[in-house]
Each structure stands twice: as C-alpha cells, then as structure tokens.
Amino acid sequence: MAGYRTRCRLYLITPPRVDAAFGEALKRALDGGDVASLQLRLKDEPDDVIMRAGEQLLAITHKAGVAFIVNDRPDLALRMGADGVHLGQEDGPVSQARALLGHDRMIGVTCHASKHLAMEAAEAGADYVAFGAFFPTLTKEVKARATPDLLTWWQDIMQAPCVAIGGITVENAAELVEAGADFLAVSGGVWNHPQGPAHAVRRFNDIFESSAK
C-alpha cells in the first residue's frame, strides 16, 4: 500500500434542489453520526440562489465541525468562505482554482473511471480524486461506470485520498469501503432513505466501523 489508510468517512452531497426546509434535514443527518463534508451541488441555478443556500448550509456544517465544499465554482467557494471546491472535468484546471483559493482550501476533481485523469489531477495538486459512477444514479447523468478494483489500484500507488460516487446506498456501500474508498459521496442514499437521513448516516457509519475492524 502507498500508506496508512484511515477509516472511511461519509461525504454528503446536497439534493438537486435545496429549499428553506433542507437546513433541518441536514441538521438531522449530521446528528446521525460522523460526516466529513457536505458538497453544495446546485446545477443550473443562478449565483444568488447558490450563495443564499451556501451561506445557510455553511453555518450549519461549520457548527457541526463538517467541511463545506462547493461544486464547480471556485469563485463562489471563495466568496462564501467555503472550505473547498469540487471540479468537474469542464470546470477548469486545478492550477487555476488553486491560484484563486490558495493552499488552505481543498480541491477535489471528478475523474470518472479514468486512471489517467486521476493521475493528472493528483500531479496537479488536487487534494482528492473522485471515481464513479459505481452504481446507477438519478442524481446526475452517468458518463462512465467505475468498478471497485479502480479504488484498490489507486490505494496501491497513490497517497491522495479517493472518493467513490454514484448511486451509493447502505445496501451496496460495503464493497466500495473494502475496495479502498477513503470517502463515500452520497446524496439520494441519505436524503431519500425510507427511515430518514439520520438513520442512513448511522447505517453508513456502522459499515465504516465494521470494515475498519
């Protein structure tokens, strides 16, 4: 292995639409157990809507000791005082985001199922790479299907953490954790859980604990 790997953690992603009531759902989710970060992912929304949502949710996450990450937009991440940004392949280079955000904020990069894109991102200074989708998902258009062995390959050669994303639920998470995911990025698997977000977060943390033993 490239180095010691810590227990897998949960990387929450907001639902496609965030209304005023979502703050309470987020608080319940964070009460359910350990969460590493929340990514604000609002596609095709105007900047003022993203900023309002970000200001509300950032206050909640920071109070809980959870990192707050903005999808796609380094400029808005800087304006709202977020902890980092998550870049898609069309969102500009890591170097440009780093120049804007500095070295105190994290930068993650979507790498789909590509070893080449992941190596490039890590070499450019990304703080983490994200692979997926691993399972069918309604949250976003699936551009590539990844397999668990990609996570194992990454862990064997690289130090930068890897995030698994795409259709992850408490029912299918264990194989990704065991394959080497440092974080599981989850949206619908938490917010749409039939027993509620807090229950889902507890279940995910139970899986992480079991895999760490």
Helices and strands as residue ranges (DSSP letters): E 9-13, H 22-31, E 37-40, H 47-63, E 67-71, H 74-80, E 84-87, H 94-101, E 106-110, H 115-123, E 128-132, H 148-157, E 162-165, H 174-179, E 183-186, H 188-191, H 197-212
